[in-house]
Amino acid sequence: MSSLLGSIFSTLGNLFGNFLPSWGSSNSLSDNITPPPHDNMPDNDYQGSEGSETSSEYDTADKGEDETNQEDSTMQFRLIEDPASKRLIEEVEQGIMEKYPFRRDLLLMFEDNEEAISKIYKAKLHRLDGIKTKIMHIAHMINNPDEDGEKEEDIAFPSDIIEITRINAPASLRDIDRFEENNLSFAVNVFKPVLSENGEELKTHKLDPLRISEYNYQREHLIDLILFTQGEEGLTDRRNINDMNPEGFNTHYCLINGEAGWHRIMRNWNKHHDHKYFCRHCLRAPFSRLDLLEEHIAYNCHGRNNLYAGQREIFPKKGNHICKFTNIKALLKAPFVIYPDNECDSNKLEEKEEDKNKNTVKIQNQVNNSFGYVLIQNDSDIISNVFRRTANSVAEKWENMQKDLQMIKEILRNPAELKMTARDWEKHNSARKCYLCNGLLQEVRYNKVKYYDNATQKFNGAAHQGCVKTVCNARRLDYKKSMYRTEKLDKKEEKAFNNATKCYICKGNLKEEKINKGGKHYDFHLELLELGLITEEKIEPIADNMENCKSFTIGQFKFIDTIQFQLPSLEKIATNLRGGVNSPDELIKRFPILAQCFPKELLPLLTQKGEYPYELNDPNRFSRTKLPSREEFNTTLGGLNYCEQGCKKCKHENKGKKCDGKCRPEDYKEVTDCEHKKIYTISQKQYDHAQKVWHETGCKTFEDYHMLYLKTDVLILADAFQNFRAVMIDALGLDPANYITLSSYAFDVAKKVTKVKLELFHEGQEDMHEFVQRGGNSMAPRRIAKANFPGIKGYDKKRVNKWLMYLDANNLYGWAMIQYLPTGGFRWLDLKKLPNIHSLSPSAKRGSVWEVKLGYPDKLHPYHSDFPLCPERRIVKREELKTEKLVATLATKDRYILHYSNLQQCLALGMELEHVYRVLEFDQSPWLEPYIMSNTHRRRNAKNAFERDLWKLMNNAVFGKTMEDVRRRKRIDLVRPIGEEHRLRKMLADPALVGRKIFYGSNLIAVHRKQTHVTLNKPIYVGATILDLSKYYMYDFWYNHIKRKYGNRARLCYTDTDSFIIEIETENVYDDMVEDADLYDFGDYPEDHLLLKKLPPNQWITKPDGTQELKNKKVIGKFKDENAGTRIIRYAGNRSKSYAIETENATKNIQKAKGLKKSLMNKELTIDIYERCILEGVEDNPRTANFLRCKRFVPYIIRQTKRSINPIDSKRGILNDRVTTWAMGDCRRPAYKQALERYGEDIPNEILVSLGL
């Protein structure tokens, strides 16, 4: 322990003030101090429900981002200096160390050092608890700054300086929040010492932030504390409860001794010995002058006013600062995959009287009643399948999976022998590149070895020995062959083999993938509800919050959710996989797993999603001998869709056309938009299909139908995901089953295909691109618009023809990703030698990002008000609107960071460059183009909507990964209170604790701890550049095409990232589009549309089969008509993400309202509701819908009421007509207000014209 003390003192250099204990149960100075928090307080409920204002520190739910915005203030502060620290150290050296000997830990060494401090101050100290003593000592220093503690008096809390009520003992970080609330001249930061990282002791100890005050550099007194927590090594030996916090760990606050102490710690840690000033927000930026620190805090500090402020930033070290494809293990197919599913009973809950006034009410809970799974080896071989109806679903499933795990190990013990043919030997001997990594085999330190498929022992190719060792994680056989050389194992070897969880060669985990559909929001909860009770194996979650996990690992099973791969519903998956085929022989090829379990004659019937009465509550339903009635198939989630009359429309009528009289009965489809009352959830056709399944499969009871439904669901999911894996492996070479999300999979594929090596940031460079991360531009500049063209109802010939067009850019981010993107080579440019911005080429080898001040001349405001350049993140200053949003304004852009192509565009469109602050230059190339174009080609040749969407998602997913903010990752653990008591106590005692949630009855507690340090190892500069270039493209289309062609005859009604809704005054907009056909994709237009007949021959290409196709079909960057030729009649948009469109074909009407359920929007919202909200300024009635939600791992169906259409637009200024808006910062607003005050609503037309209105 003395070595530990010496290590800390030598590292921090005797920089601390007095060591004062923060534990104990001594007498308190104030009678108002509340008792310490207890861990038996109730947990928080749903976020939307009402809860108590106070809660235990260890039971707080996530609160979300801090939405306050503090104004910049002049930096006038006084860091607390400790006049007694030197004297105290001298006293320690003279004998206090002998008086207070070590007791296992340096934290206990100074247990009674109030006496020592009293001696130094020549005063009588009241014995206080922990941080209160520290605060009292600080108060004395403030009161007597010039007397160096020599004044003899009774030291007490000066009530006119410091307020300490509501501070607990021992003190928590929340108590410091209260202290700051009560003492407006103090800002308090708390750090913890970091003695080791990644299991290795640090030579130079560091500090991790636990609490960074939002008032740093804004209040007079600045306090820095270090919180020590005694290690767990002596936890079980302690006896004195007064020395412990409620979880049994000793804690101790230590004051950093003034500005000199802070700087000395930071210089020693950061190796910047010549710098004096360090930012307390981001903890890494060194500055030589105070004014540079002030500038950094005001404009460039990422941590200021940020939810993730106070994270120690770790930058990749040289040699590990390149981002490239290294996940060679993912090249191999996961040999064994389990596809499970569960079915549940829905039990209605009694509604209480107090629930009537709540916005969120639980109406049903879900209880497991059966399970099923299938274990697949290789492509489609079923080696195990279990389907059972039981109340102990999870326990019995886990028991059977453990048996299957032993069976897998038996399979791996008896591999086939490798047989090399003459052709294989020739292939091996002539190989020049590694089969796995594609690197040269002649490289130094690599040995050429044979790489083969362990399942079939088929030779694949020659590879580096190191690559084979890396991938052996996925080939358990390598483990077995490396560890065991004999055919028969002894008992010791047998036990080691059966208990093995790590690969012998590469030390990787040996995992079996278990793939659920909808696991994150449903099935995972059912599993975790019981896994904590039935197994003692550690649960390792990858969690979004304390309720939802993207994936989790337990023992040798890794649970994956197919929804994380953006796959559609099971119904659509089955339809796409079937592809309209009815031949049993063909269906065997498309559903090979399902075909192994049913006769081929039943495949046309079973290869589609079945129907099930999810909310049938009859306890005797399983013994029924008939299928439940159609009405019993109704669900609160699906809602009521169909009427009793069974109204139908043919395929022509569903498209808004007249029937030609040739339609067959199968061309008619039951509709949901008739005027009759809806009483059924499913259509008559769906119910008839269920009846046919019942009879033709020979179901005797409802239990037979139930198990058949469960079995077909599991097998269809298995066939669908196995097909998805096969398509991805064949096209891209990586197995999705080795990943947990589509974005991580796509990013690895992109790195593999392009072979790119991306340089990661060094310190001080990443903030240039973190501030560029501005998302999609969404707003509603014009709130109501009506079309006027021949053929429309109410057409007025006297008025000019007016058209409404909904245009969408094909794969906008894909277009940006084929441009020149950064790869590395970052360096700051000398501001005195900057290149001419106008001379820079978009395809130059070197690019740059600029931090500038841009002026927005008043003359541009009328022209740019609809779609202002350079949108910026800002908080709208209203009491009810505090969320940071991307807002397009006409104000001056100071300290604005943007890509050099965007800067060129801004200057070309009239903005003025007033000042350049910084320029960061980098290497660039179109390195993503091969990947993007190959996916675009596959999308163009896709055979169904799923595949088209999939290849588009594969492009966008790469962008999502380049934008990943590692600061936002959650540090959440699932711990058993019974069985892992020691681990749980350790986590609850961690000062970085954010909160915990108890899952009652599951023997699990979710513990959320703050990420106190973060490794910035993602190339976010790629994502930032993609965002800027996508905005460049949208601005270019609007200003250099639409406005140049139509001028003031074109008005922007709505925009959202990659789309425009435009009001255009022209004779015929479709004729105009033909003139500019190179800009558009008409691939979705019906074949008989007049526009296609007018296209010139150069817009068509001839395919190999002789058919013609539009050359711009699915070409990235081309704008397409979102309504595919169906003309828009009306538009109404009240705000961003909330608008409605009425078309000639009612089936293509659009209603959007962020936060509302899609089915609710389609059923209940109409464009008239939007117009009334806008014109009358009246908010729409709240809307109620049912959702499936999980609370503490228990699935519920809840009824939730949400606000609907709201007239407030926080991004735009609304004029008196409530239809016209203009951008914030518009210079015309003062003149308009004056005219409004003078004339009221009857402003003369000439004034409106002069204002461009």
BELRAKA-V291277 format. One line per field, one symbol per residue. burial: b if it has 9 or more other C-alpha atoms within 8 Angstrom, else e. A space follows every 10 residues. Layout:
BEGIN
burial->???
END
This chain:
BEGIN
burial->eeeebeebbe bbbebbbbbb bbbbeeebee eebeeeeeee eebbeeeebe eeeebbbbbb beeeeeeeee eeeeeebebb ebbbbeebee bbeeebbeeb ebeebbbbbb bebbebbbeb bbbebebbbb bbbbebebbb beebeeebbe eeeebeeeee ebbbebbbbb bbeebbebbb ebbeebbbbb bbbbebeeee ebeebebbbb bbeeebbbbb bbbbbbbbbb eeeebeeeee bebbbebbbb bbbbbbbbbe bbbbbbbbbe ebeebbbbbe bbbbbbbbbe ebbbbbbeeb bbbbbbeebb bbbebbeeee bbbbbeebbb bbbbbbbbbb bbbbbbbeee eeeeeeeebb bbbbbbbbbb bbbbbbbbeb ebeebebbbe eebbbebeeb eeebebeebe ebeebeeeee eeebbebbee bebbbbeeee beeeebebeb bbbbeebbbb bbbbbebbbb bbbbbbbbbb ebebeeeebe eebbeeeeee bebebbeebb bbbbbbbbbb bbbbbbbbbb bbeeeeeebb bbbbbbbbbb bbbbbbbbbb bbbbbbbeeb eebbbbebee eeebebbbeb bbbbbeeeeb ebbbebbebb bebebbbeee bbebeeeeeb ebbbbebeeb bbbeebeebb bbbbebeebe eebeeeebbb beeeeeebbb bbbbebbeeb bebbeeeebe bbbbbbbebb bbbbbbbbbb bbeebbebbe eebbbbbbbb ebbbbbbbbb bbbbebbbbb beeebbbbbb bbbbebbbbb bbbbbbbbbe eeeebeeeeb bbbbbbbbbb bbbbbbbbbb bbbbebeebe beeeeeeeee eeeeeebbbb bbbbbbbeeb beebbbebbe bbbebbeeee bbebebbbbb bebebbbbbb bbbbbbbeeb bbbeebbbbb bbbbbbbbbb bbbebbebbb ebeeebbbbb bbbbbbbbbb bbbeebeeeb bbbbbbbeeb beebbbbbbb bbbbbbbbbe ebbbbbbbbb bbbbbbbbbb bbbbbbbbbb bbebbbbbbb bbbeebeebb bbbbbbbbbb bbbbbbeebe eebbeebeeb bbeebeeebe bbeebeeebb beeeeeeebb ebbbbbbbbb beebeebbbb bbbbbbbbbb bbbbbeeebb bbbeebeeeb bbeebebebb bbbbbeebbb eebebbbbbb bbbbbbbbbb bbbbbbbebe bbbbbeebbb bbbbebeeee ebeebbeebe eebeeeebee bee
END
